[in-house]
Amino acid sequence: MLQPNVPDSPGGQVSLAPRFWAVVLLTGIGAGLAGGALTLLLYLVQHTAFGYTEATFLIGVERAPWWRRLLVLFLAGLIAGLGWWLLRGPVSRRLGRASGVSASVWSPDGRMRLRRTALDGVLQIVIVGMGASLGREGAPREVAAAIGSRLSELAGLTAEQRRLIIACGAGAGLAAVYDVPFGGALFTLEVLLGSLSLPLVIPAAVTSLLAVCAAWVVIGDRPVYTFPALAPSASVIVFAVVAAPVGGVAAVGFVRLVAWSRRSRPTGWRLPLATTAVFTAIGALAIPFPELLGNGKGPVQLVLDGSGSLGLLVALTVLKPLATAASLRSGASGGLFTPTLATGTLLGATLGIPWAALWPGSAAGAYALVGGAAFLAAALQAPLSTVVLLLELTHAGTGLLVPIALAAVLGTLIARLIEPRSTYTAGLGEAAVGAPDPLPPPSSSEPLDGDRK
């Protein structure tokens, strides 16, 4: 798979330039505070839209009357369409066109516009809070990356350094909202930069750790999913080997669906019509399937708890990725991490029910988590990140480390034999309307310590 060419500093040494590390530190803190603020906005929108207080989002949606689900999604589609029509039209002429994280990391220029990206991020959070089937991590990831880009420009860093800071900021934004410091750093390295070299590892780790610490001040420290510590069993280990190819192939289909959904999306007056129609249709589906609304956190917790009938799981395994792809195709923007994880865990749970009936040996949630590892790793093309992210998201301990790692590695291998793209590179250059097609940057001899030649 092609990766952006971000060179190491001379001799493979870690940069010691003060201005470079000042930007690294400020980007990490900024990512954490921005992620915390956007998370609080998400909670506010969710509670307001569906009228609940103490319960989880899924319970709040389930308790809301059917007409409220339909009305909120209709309004979400209208807000999304009008908002992005303004941002990609009149606003873009004043603030400039948007450029996503992947496109900016690949672009030789490597710049993200802070005000334009912040407006886009707020709009993303609002529609996800209203039930759009998109990930909530997209907004903090992009806003944090734009903060890093702006700080790099103010500090006079090179284009190479700026692109590195953008990637580190994106990983830090993910780390902040999900409380996954090491997973966020590995996401930066494995998914965005495609390298684990020391000059990249240290700034990626520093930004993610600082972001998580800064976010604790705003949103606290608690795991995203509750999951008991389980001991490994022969049943779940063999299941990992058997389910990984299924998850890998299914992930290839999902990646191609994402690539299709990013092509030829509506613009102009067609945009609000498309988003309103698609979101209203998802709202109608949410009447019998409230689990479809939101980024997918509810369904993930559902299957980790071992809940849900086989019929419900099969339906959600099909409908969740379709709802996400339809939202993207309509012209909306948002994250893909949790929708991908939700689809994978639903698939794992669907396969795990008959498997556990034939060979009992572990809790139902273990099979869902293993299936999610295979699917997520294959979709991201990132087995190391996936393993660490799942362990940090669930605080499940190391009891399931072996089957999770097996599933992640095998799923990725199977997927790479068929499709070298990930959800973050599928349709690269098409994700942001009006953004130029990125090109793999040329190699450069510019060092990472800021000493221009």
N, C-alpha and C positions, 0 to 999 in steps of 0.2 A: 504494500500500500504506500502510495506517495505520502511523504510527510514534509512539513515545512522545514526548511534548512536553517536551523538556529545554531550557529557555530559555538564551540566552546571558547573560553578565553585562552590566550596564548599559553601553550604548554600544558593545557588542561588544568590550570590553577584557578581557584576560586577568586572572584574579583574582590578587591579590598578597597575600591574607590569609595570614599564617604558619600558622595552624591548618589551613587547607584544604590547603596544600602539604605540611605535615607528614604529614597523612593520605595524600596521594598518594604520598609517598616510602615511608612505612611499608607501604602496600598493595602497592607494587611489590616491595619486598624480601620481604614475607610471601608474596606469590604465587610468587616464585621458589623460596623455601625449601620451601614446601608442595608445589609442583610437583615439585621434586627428590625430596622424601621419598616422595611417592606413586609416582613413577617407580621408585625403588628397591624399594618394596613390590611393584610390578607384576613386576619382574624376579625377585624372590624367589619369588613365587607361581608364575610361569611355570616356573622351573627345578624347583621342588619338584613341581608337578603333573605335568609330563611327563618329568622325570628326565634333563634334559640340562644341559650346562655351557657349553661354548664356542660352540656352534652358534647360529644364529638361531632364533627361535620356530618358524617354519615348518619348518625342518629338524628341530627337536626333535620337533614333532608328527608329521612323516612317519616318523621313526625309532621313535616309540612304537608298541607293539603295538596292534592294533585294539581289544582289550578295554580298554586303558587310556584311549583316547579316549572310549569309551562310558562308562566308570566315572567319569572326571573330569567329564564333562558332566552325568552324573546327579547327582553330588555338588554341582556348581555350581548346578544348578537347585534342589536341596533347600536349599542355603545361601541362595540368592537369595530363595526363597519365604519361608522362615522368618525371614530377616533383615528383609525388608521388611514382613512381617506384624507383627513386633515394632515396627519403626520407625514404621509407620503406625497402629499400635494402641496397645499399652501405653506405648511410649516417647513417642509423640506427645502423650499426655495429660500427660506430665511435662515434656517439653522443647518442646512446641508442634509444630504442623504444619509441613511443609516447604513452601518456596516456591522455585521454580526461578528462574534468572537472568532469563529473559525476562519471567516474570510479575512479578518484583520491580521490574524496570526500568519496566514498564508501570503498576505499582500506585502510587496516590498516596502510600501509606505508605512503600514502598520499603525493606523490611527483610528480612534473611535471618538465621535463627538459626544461630549458629556451631557450637554443639555438635551440634545435630541434623543440620546439613549435613555436618559432618566425619564423623559416623558413616555417613551415606549415601554419602559419597565413598569411604570405606574399603571399604564393601561393593561399590560399583561396581568399584573396582580389583581386588578379590579375584576377582569373577566374570569380569571381562575377562581377568585373568591365567590363569584356568582355562579360557578358550576361548570365552566368550560373544561373540556376533557384534555387539558394541557398541564404541563408541569409548572410548579411554582418556583422552581430553581432557575428558570430561564432569566427572569428579571434581575435577581441579585447577581447572577453570574455576569450578565452583560453590564450592569451598572458598575460593579466592582472593576471589571476590565476597563471600562471607560474612565473610571477614576485613576487607574494606573496609567492609562494612556495620557491623560491630561497632566498628571504629575511628572511623567517622563518628559513631556514637552517642556514644562516649566523648568525642569532641571537640565535641559539640553542634552539628554541621553541620545545615543545613536539609534538608528532605525532598528538594528538588531536587538539592542537592549529594550527598546520600547515594545517590540513584539513579544519578547520574553516576559516583560512586566504585564502586558495584556493577558497572556496565558496564565501567569501566576495569580493575577487578580480574579480571573474567571474561576479558577480552582478554589480560591479563597472564598469567593461568593457562595459556591456550592457547599464548602466546608462550614461556613457560618450558619446557613439556614438548616442544615441537617446535623450539625454537631459532629462532623466527621473530619477531624484535622488531618489524619494520615491518608484517608481516602481522598480528600480534596487535593492533597499534594500529589498523590499518585495519578489522579484524574488529569491534573495539569501535565504531568510528565508523559504518561502513557497514551492518553487520548488526544491531547492538544499539541504536544511537542514531539511525541514519538521517540523520546530519548530519556535514559536514566543516568546520564553523565553527571558527575559531581557538581560542575558549575551551574547546572540547572536544578539539581536536587535541592541544594541548600536554599536558594531563594524561594522555590516552590514550597518547601516545608515551612520556612519562616512566615511567609504570607498566610498560609492556611492556619498555622498555630495561632498567630496573632488575631486573625479574623474570628476564630472560634472563641478566644478569650474575650474579645471586644463584644461579640454577640451575646455572651453570657450576661453581660451587664444589662442587656435589653430584654432578652427572651429566656434567660435561664439555661440550665444544663440538665437535660433529660433525654433519654433515648427516643428516637422517633417511633419505634415499634417495641411493644412488650413481647418478649419471647423467653421461655424458660431455658435454662442451661440443660442440654441433653447430652447423654453419652452416645457415642457412635454405635451402630449396629451393623451386622452383615447385610440386613435388608436394605438399609438406606445407602450403604456403600455400593452395592450392586445396582440399586436403583439409579444412582448417579451415573454409572457407566451406561446403563440402558437408556436413560432419559436424555442424556447429553446430546446424542445425535438428533433426537426429535426437537429439542430446544434449539440446537444450532440451525437446523433447516427452517424451523418456524421463524427464527430471528432474521434469516436471510429474506424471507417473505415480508417481514415487517420493515426491514431496511429499504427494500424496493418499494414498498407501499409509501414510506416516508418520502423517498425520492420522487415518486409520482405526484404526491400531494403538494410538492413544492414547485412543480412546473406549471407554467401558464395560469397563474392565479389571477383572479379578477382584479381589475383596477378601476379607478374613476367611480362613476355612479353605480356600477355593477357590484362594487365591493360591499357596501352596506346591505344591498339586496341579498347577496350570497351569504354573508355571515348571519343575517337575521333568519333566513330560511333554514340554514344548516343548524344553527343553535336551537331554533324552535323545534326542529325535528328531534334533536337530542333531548330536549325537554320533554317531548311526547314519549320518547323511549324511556325516560326516567320515571314515568308514571308507574310502569310495572317493574323497572330496574333502577331504583334510586342509586345503586352502587356505581352507575355510569358517570355521575356528576363529580366534578372535581378532578384533582390530579391523579387519583388512584390510591391514595393512602388508605382509605376505608377498605377497599377490596383486599389490599395486602394484609392488613391487620385481621380481616375476616378469615382468610385462609391460614394465616399463621396461628390463629386460635383453633383451627380445625373445624370451622363452621361452614355452613353452606351445603346445599344438596348438590349431587352430581349434575343434575339438569341446570341448576342456576350457574354452576361453575362453567359448564360448557357454553352456555349462552353468553356469559360475561367474557370468556376467553375470545369469543368471536367479535362481540360488540364493542369491547373497550378499544382495541386498536383501530377498528373502523371509525369510531367516534373521534378518536384523536386525529386520524388521517383526514377525515372530513372537515374537522375544524381547521387544520392547516390548509387544506385545499380551498376552503372558502376565503382565505386571505388573512386569517388570524395568525398570531405569533405566540410562541410559548415554549416552555421547556419540554423535554422528552424523557428525562430520567425516570421519574416516578411512573408515568404511563407505561414505559418499557418494563420496569420492575413489576408493575401490577399485572401486565400481560403474562410475564414469565412465571410469576408465582401462581396465577390462576391456571396456567397450563400445567405447572408442576402438581398442583392440587388435583386437577382433573385426572392426570396420569397416576397420581399417588393413591387415589381411592381404590381403584381395582387392584393396584399393586399390593397395597396393605391388606386387602382381603385375601390375596393369594399367599403373601409372605408377611405376616405381622412382625413387628420388631421395633417400631419407633412411632412417635407421635405424628399425627397427620400434618402438622405444620412443618415438620422436618422435610417431608417430600416436597411441599410447596417451596420451601427455601432453597432446596437443591435445584429444583426446576427453574426457579427464578435466577439462580446463579448461572446456569447454562445459557439461558435466554439473554440475560443482561450482558454477560461477558461476550457472547457472540455478536450482539447488536452493537456494543461499544468497541468491539475488537480489543478488549482490555481485560484479560483474566486477572492480573494482579490487582488492579483497581477494584474490580468486582468483589473479590474475596475480602479485601480490607473494608470496603464500603459496607458490605452485608454484616460483617462482624461488628462494625461500629454502629450501624443503624439499629441493630437488635440487641447489642450487648449480650449475645448468646454464648460467649465464651468460646473455647477451642474444641469443644466436644464434637462439633460438626465440621471442623476445619478440613478434614480429609475428604469427605464427600463433597463439600462445597468447592474445594479446590479442584477435585477431579472433574466435577461437572463444568466448572468454568473453563478449564484448560481444554477439555475434549470438545465442549460446545464451540469454543473459539476456533479450534483446529478444523472442525467440520465446516463451519461457516466460511472460513478463509479459502477452503477448497472451491467454494461456489461463488462467493461474493467478497471482494477485498474491501468494500466500503463499510463504514459504520453509519449510525444514525447522524453523526456529526459531520460526516463528509459526503453523505448521500445528497445529491442536488446542491453541492457547494457552489455558492455564487448565485443561487436562485432563491435562497431562503429570505433574503431581504429584498423587497421590491425596490428597484432602482439602483441596487448596489452593483458595482462592476464585477464581472467575473474575475475571481482571484486567480493568480498564476503562481506556481511554485517559485518562490523567490530565488534569485541567483545566489550562488555561494559568495561569501564575503569574507574579507580578512579583518573586518572591524572587530576589535576586542570588546569583551564585556565589561572592562573596567572604566570605560568612558574616555579613554585616551585616543582621540581621533588622530588619524595619520595626516 
